[in-house]
Amino acid sequence: MKKIDLFILCMQNLFRRKSRTILTVIGVVIGCCAIDIMVSIGIGSREAQDVMLSQMGDLTLINIYDYGGYIAEDAGGSGERAVLNDAALDSFSSIPGVVAVTPKLQLYDLPINLYAGLGDRYRTMWLSVIGMSDDAIEALGYELIEGDYINGEQFAVLAGQYLAYDFCDTKRPDGYNMVDRYSTATWDEETQSYTNFPDPYFDIMTTPIEARIDTGEGNKPIKQKLTVAGVMKEDYSKGWETSECLIMRLEDLKLLRDQYMRATGTKNDKEDTYEQVVVKVDDIKHVKEVEDAIKEQGYNTSSMESIREPLEKEAQQRQLMLGGLGAISLLVAAIGITNTMIMSISERTREIGIMKALGCYLHDIRTIFLMEAGMIGVIGGVIGVALSYAISAAMNLVSSGMPITSISDAMAILGQVGSRMSVMPVWLALFSLLFSLFIGLMSGYYPANRAVKISAMEAIKRE
């Protein structure tokens, strides 16, 4: 028989008992929906978890601290204290997967302030300066709202978004000499941040700025003119320095430190070491490998991996459990398909005998019953996937709690990554369809073989 003839015969047999076919299809639809919705809830939960972690910090950053680690002797080390120095930076850079390494040098004992305006009218009340490798700043993900990165320019700096508000006007009395940036600011619910700040005393990008380091009473301060190359966007997930700090090249900050040491006659015991180093990894999948390699060298590390890994395992277990619950429903549907096909064979025993007597090939008879079972699975899968998308959308709209006045409002809610309760990716829909087809074929395998084994003579004699 031709394939088209087998298909037509298959559809005729299915619609011969419409009620039974529809009920069996409904079972597949329920099973398919159960799998889709359960798994989509797990995916939605995982998506919200990833967004939460990304807001807490860059998942590909590893912080290394000088907390007195030791190079383990069993790892080929000497058992000596692991020191964060330039040699350590080189070893970190050679680890596969590392794209950027930089110290974060902060000199707490360096009395430095900034001055600007005619006659040094404006000065900072406090200032924190961090020295970093300028070629790593962009790689670490520091976002600029104005200007450009340092790009190797000597004594070029990046200013925190609100550093300009830390300048006071020396011509005004205390208590009235600073711009309160929250005086006219308003809270934006959409961006979850303040907007409409008042203007500072001057534009920090265009006004000449000079750094001065106090070297003690009776000594001349160290002066150094600075060029503000860019202004960073405040992002505490990157570091507090993006708000009210100044970032300059590591070499420039070391130069200022050395000048201060010479001017004050003091000695720096930690001249060649750092308290903190930041390592940027190319992919989140490699963070654990890189972090383990650094720990083997005896260093203390901190990253989001220690939080992400247990959450990832928990999410996988939850998703597996939800998918298993859905699979039980589809298993029940598979039993229903098997029952339907066995009943169909019992009713069509005489028909099968006639087909054999007329010379119909056994594989054609087997194909007819397998095709019928497969079609039940496919039809149920298509309807189940469509219904799953509808249920998923309804769940997201209801769980958002936001008013919906138009289709655009609904589409905006459905597109909010991280706030969706249920997420139905394309691969899940394709998997459901293929799995429904597979369940149908497997359920029809035993009845099809049973039909093939029926004796033609006995089948024809049957009433």
C-alpha positions in Angstrom: 0.0 0.0 0.0 1.1 3.6 -0.7 2.0 5.8 2.2 -0.9 8.2 1.4 -3.3 5.3 1.4 -2.0 4.2 4.8 -2.4 7.7 6.1 -6.0 8.1 4.8 -6.9 4.7 6.3 -5.4 5.8 9.6 -7.4 9.0 9.8 -10.6 7.1 8.8 -10.0 4.6 11.6 -9.4 7.3 14.2 -12.6 9.2 13.3 -14.6 6.0 13.2 -14.8 6.2 17.0 -14.7 9.9 17.5 -15.6 9.9 21.2 -12.9 7.4 22.2 -10.3 9.2 20.1 -11.1 12.6 21.5 -10.9 11.3 25.1 -7.6 9.7 24.4 -6.3 12.9 22.8 -7.5 14.9 25.8 -5.3 12.6 28.0 -2.3 13.4 25.9 -3.1 17.1 26.0 -3.3 17.1 29.8 0.0 15.2 30.0 1.7 17.5 27.5 0.4 20.6 29.4 1.5 19.2 32.7 5.1 18.7 31.5 5.3 22.1 29.7 3.8 24.1 32.6 5.8 22.4 35.3 9.1 22.8 33.4 8.3 26.3 32.4 7.7 27.3 36.0 11.2 25.8 36.8 12.7 27.8 33.9 11.0 31.0 35.1 12.3 30.5 38.6 15.8 29.9 37.3 15.5 33.0 35.1 14.5 35.1 38.1 17.4 33.6 40.1 19.9 34.6 37.4 18.6 38.1 37.3 18.8 38.4 41.1 22.4 37.2 41.0 23.4 39.5 38.2 22.0 42.5 40.2 24.1 41.4 43.2 27.3 41.5 41.1 29.1 40.4 38.0 29.0 36.6 37.9 32.3 36.4 36.1 34.4 38.4 38.6 36.7 36.8 41.2 38.0 38.9 44.1 41.3 37.9 45.7 42.2 39.2 49.1 45.4 39.3 51.1 44.1 37.5 54.2 47.3 35.5 54.8 46.8 32.4 52.7 49.5 29.9 52.3 50.9 28.0 49.3 50.2 24.3 50.1 53.2 22.0 50.1 51.1 19.1 48.8 50.3 21.2 45.7 53.9 21.7 44.9 54.3 24.9 46.9 56.8 25.8 49.5 54.4 26.2 52.4 55.2 29.9 52.5 52.7 32.7 52.7 50.9 33.5 49.4 51.5 37.2 48.7 49.5 39.3 46.2 52.3 40.9 44.2 53.1 41.5 40.5 54.3 37.9 40.2 51.0 36.7 41.5 49.2 38.9 38.9 51.2 37.2 36.1 50.3 33.8 37.4 46.6 34.7 37.4 46.8 36.0 33.9 48.2 32.7 32.6 45.2 30.7 33.9 43.0 29.6 30.9 39.8 31.5 30.8 41.1 34.7 32.4 40.6 37.8 30.3 41.7 40.6 32.7 43.6 40.9 36.0 44.0 44.1 38.0 44.8 45.2 41.5 42.5 47.6 43.3 45.1 49.7 45.2 43.6 52.0 47.8 45.9 54.1 50.0 43.9 54.8 53.1 46.7 56.8 54.7 47.2 59.1 51.7 45.7 62.6 52.6 44.6 63.6 49.2 41.9 66.1 48.1 40.8 67.7 44.9 40.6 71.4 44.1 38.8 73.2 41.3 37.5 76.7 40.3 39.1 80.1 40.3 41.3 80.5 43.3 40.7 76.9 44.4 37.2 77.9 45.4 35.9 74.3 45.4 37.5 71.4 47.2 36.4 67.9 48.2 35.5 67.3 51.8 36.6 63.7 51.5 38.1 61.6 48.7 38.8 58.0 48.0 41.2 57.1 45.1 41.6 53.6 43.7 44.5 52.6 41.4 43.7 50.0 38.7 45.3 48.8 35.5 43.8 51.0 32.8 43.6 48.2 30.2 41.4 46.2 32.5 38.8 48.8 33.5 36.7 48.4 30.3 37.0 44.6 30.4 35.6 44.6 34.0 32.4 46.2 32.8 32.6 49.7 34.2 30.0 51.7 32.3 30.5 55.3 31.3 27.7 57.9 31.1 30.1 60.5 29.7 33.6 60.7 28.2 35.9 57.8 27.5 38.2 55.3 29.3 41.7 56.3 30.4 43.5 54.5 27.5 47.0 54.9 28.9 46.9 58.7 29.3 49.0 59.7 32.3 47.1 61.2 35.2 43.8 60.8 33.4 41.1 59.6 35.8 37.5 58.3 35.9 35.1 60.0 38.2 32.2 58.4 40.1 28.8 59.5 38.9 28.2 61.7 42.0 31.8 62.8 42.8 31.0 66.4 41.7 28.6 66.7 44.6 31.4 66.0 47.1 32.9 69.4 46.4 32.2 72.2 48.8 32.2 76.0 48.1 34.8 77.5 50.4 33.2 80.9 50.0 30.1 79.8 51.7 29.5 79.0 55.4 29.5 75.5 56.7 26.2 73.7 56.4 25.3 75.7 53.2 28.4 75.1 51.2 27.5 71.8 49.4 24.8 70.9 46.8 22.3 68.5 48.1 21.8 66.2 45.2 18.5 64.9 46.6 16.9 68.3 47.1 15.1 68.1 43.7 15.6 64.4 43.0 12.5 62.2 42.2 12.2 58.5 42.4 11.5 56.7 39.1 9.6 53.5 39.6 10.4 52.2 36.1 14.2 52.5 36.5 14.1 52.1 40.3 16.5 55.0 40.7 16.5 58.7 41.4 16.4 61.3 38.6 16.2 65.1 38.2 19.3 65.9 40.3 20.2 69.5 40.7 23.3 70.7 38.9 26.6 70.6 40.9 28.8 73.7 41.2 30.7 72.9 38.0 31.0 70.4 35.2 33.6 67.9 36.3 34.4 66.9 32.7 35.4 70.4 31.6 36.7 72.1 34.7 40.4 71.8 35.4 41.0 69.7 38.6 44.1 69.5 40.7 44.9 66.8 43.3 46.8 67.8 46.4 48.4 65.6 49.0 49.1 67.1 52.4 52.6 66.3 53.5 52.4 67.8 57.0 52.7 71.2 58.7 55.3 73.4 57.3 55.8 71.3 54.1 54.5 72.1 50.7 51.7 69.9 49.5 52.2 67.6 46.5 50.2 69.0 43.5 49.2 67.1 40.4 46.8 68.3 37.7 44.3 65.6 36.6 42.3 65.1 33.4 38.8 63.6 33.9 38.5 61.3 30.9 35.1 60.0 31.8 32.3 59.7 34.4 31.2 56.2 35.5 27.6 55.1 36.0 26.9 54.2 39.6 26.7 50.5 39.9 27.3 49.0 43.3 27.5 45.5 41.7 30.7 46.7 40.2 31.9 48.5 43.3 31.2 51.5 45.5 33.9 53.4 43.5 31.4 54.0 40.7 29.5 56.4 43.0 31.8 59.0 44.7 35.3 57.7 44.0 38.2 58.5 41.7 39.9 55.8 39.6 43.3 56.4 38.2 46.0 54.4 36.6 47.9 52.1 39.0 51.2 53.5 37.9 50.0 57.1 38.6 48.8 56.3 42.1 52.0 54.5 42.9 53.9 57.6 41.7 51.9 59.9 44.0 52.5 57.5 46.9 56.2 57.4 46.3 56.3 61.2 46.2 54.4 61.3 49.5 56.8 58.8 51.1 59.8 60.8 50.1 58.3 64.1 51.2 57.3 62.7 54.7 60.3 60.5 55.1 58.1 57.4 55.8 58.6 53.9 54.5 56.0 51.7 52.9 56.1 48.1 54.1 53.6 47.0 51.5 55.2 48.7 48.5 55.1 45.7 46.2 52.0 44.0 47.5 48.2 44.5 47.1 45.3 44.0 49.4 42.8 43.2 46.7 43.0 41.8 43.1 40.1 41.4 40.7 40.1 38.7 38.0 37.7 38.7 35.1 36.8 35.3 33.5 35.5 34.9 30.0 32.5 32.8 30.8 30.5 31.9 33.9 31.1 28.2 33.2 34.8 28.7 33.8 34.6 30.7 37.0 34.8 27.6 39.3 37.8 26.2 37.4 39.7 29.5 37.6 38.8 30.1 41.2 40.0 26.6 42.2 43.2 27.2 40.3 43.8 30.4 42.3 42.9 28.7 45.6 45.5 26.0 44.8 48.1 28.8 44.7 47.2 29.6 48.3 45.0 32.7 47.9 41.7 33.5 49.5 39.0 34.2 46.9 35.4 35.5 46.8 33.0 35.3 43.9 29.3 34.9 43.2 30.0 31.2 42.3 29.8 30.3 46.0 26.2 31.6 45.9 25.3 30.6 42.4 26.4 27.0 42.5 24.1 25.8 45.4 21.3 27.8 43.9 22.0 26.2 40.5 21.8 22.7 42.0 18.6 23.6 43.8 17.0 24.9 40.6 18.0 21.8 38.7 16.5 19.5 41.3 13.4 21.6 41.4 13.1 21.6 37.6 13.7 17.8 37.5 11.0 17.3 40.2 8.5 19.4 38.4 9.3 17.7 35.0 8.9 14.3 36.7 5.4 15.2 38.0 4.4 16.3 34.5 5.9 13.1 33.0 3.6 11.0 35.2 0.6 12.6 33.6 1.9 11.8 30.2 2.6 8.3 31.3 -1.1 7.9 32.3 -2.0 9.3 28.8 0.3 6.6 27.3 -1.6 3.9 29.1 -4.8 5.4 27.7 -3.4 5.2 24.1 -2.4 1.6 24.6 -5.9 0.8 25.9 -7.6 2.5 23.0 -5.4 0.7 20.5 -6.1 -2.7 22.1 -9.8 -2.1 22.0 -9.5 -1.0 18.4 -7.8 -4.3 17.5 -10.5 -6.3 19.3 -13.2 -4.5 17.3 -11.3 -4.8 14.0 -10.1 -8.4 14.3 -12.3 -9.5 11.3 -11.0 -6.5 9.3 -7.4 -7.5 10.0 -8.1 -11.0 8.9 -9.6 -9.8 5.6 -6.5 -7.6 5.0 -4.2 -10.6 5.5 -6.4 -12.8 3.2 -6.2 -10.1 0.5 -2.4 -10.2 0.7 -1.7 -7.1 2.7 1.9 -7.0 3.9 2.4 -7.5 7.7 4.5 -4.3 7.9 1.6 -2.3 6.4 -0.8 -3.6 9.1 1.8 -2.8 11.7 2.3 0.7 10.2 -1.4 1.4 10.2 -1.7 0.9 14.0 1.6 2.6 14.8 0.5 5.5 12.7 -2.9 5.8 14.5 -1.1 5.8 17.9 1.4 8.3 16.7 -1.3 10.6 15.3 -3.0 10.6 18.7 0.3 11.6 20.2 1.0 14.3 17.7 -2.5 15.8 17.8 -2.5 15.8 21.6 1.0 17.3 21.5 0.1 20.2 19.2 -3.0 21.1 21.2 -1.1 20.7 24.4 1.7 23.0 23.4 -0.7 25.7 22.2 -2.7 25.4 25.4 0.6 25.5 27.4 1.6 28.8 25.8 -1.8 30.3 26.6 -1.7 29.1 30.3 1.9 30.3 30.6 0.9 33.8 29.4 -2.1 33.9 31.7 0.0 32.9 34.7 2.5 35.7 33.9 -0.1 38.3 33.5 -1.9 37.4 36.7 1.2 37.0 38.8 2.6 40.4 37.7 -0.2 42.2 39.5 0.0 45.1 37.1 -3.0 46.8 35.4 -3.5 45.7 31.7 -5.3 48.2 29.6 -4.0 47.3 26.1 -2.2 44.6 24.2 1.0 46.5 24.4 0.8 46.5 28.2 0.4 42.7 28.1 3.3 42.2 25.7 5.5 44.4 27.9 4.7 42.3 31.0 5.3 39.1 29.1 8.7 40.4 27.9 10.0 41.3 31.4 12.9 39.0 31.9 13.3 37.9 35.5 9.7 38.8 36.6 7.9 36.0 34.6 6.5 33.1 36.6 6.5 30.8 33.6 8.9 30.8 30.6 8.1 28.6 27.5 11.2 28.5 25.3 11.0 27.1 21.8 13.1 24.0 22.7 10.5 23.0 25.3 7.7 23.2 22.8 9.7 21.0 20.3 10.6 18.6 23.0 6.9 18.3 24.0 5.9 17.5 20.5 8.6 14.9 19.9 8.0 13.4 23.3 4.3 13.1 22.6 5.0 11.5 19.3 7.4 9.1 21.0 4.9 8.2 23.7 2.2 7.6 21.0 4.5 5.2 19.0 5.7 3.4 22.1 2.1 3.0 23.3 1.1 1.6 19.9 4.0 -0.8 19.5 2.5 -3.7 21.6 -1.0 -3.4 20.0 0.5 -3.2 16.5 2.5 -6.4 17.1 -0.6 -8.1 18.5 -2.5 -7.2 15.4 0.2 -8.7 13.2 0.1 -12.0 15.0 -3.6 -12.5 14.6 -4.4 -15.6 12.5 -6.2 -14.7 9.2 -8.5 -17.7 9.2 -9.6 -17.3 12.8 -10.0 -13.6 12.3 -12.3 -14.0 9.3 -14.5 -16.6 11.2 -15.0 -14.2 14.1 -18.3 -12.4 14.2 
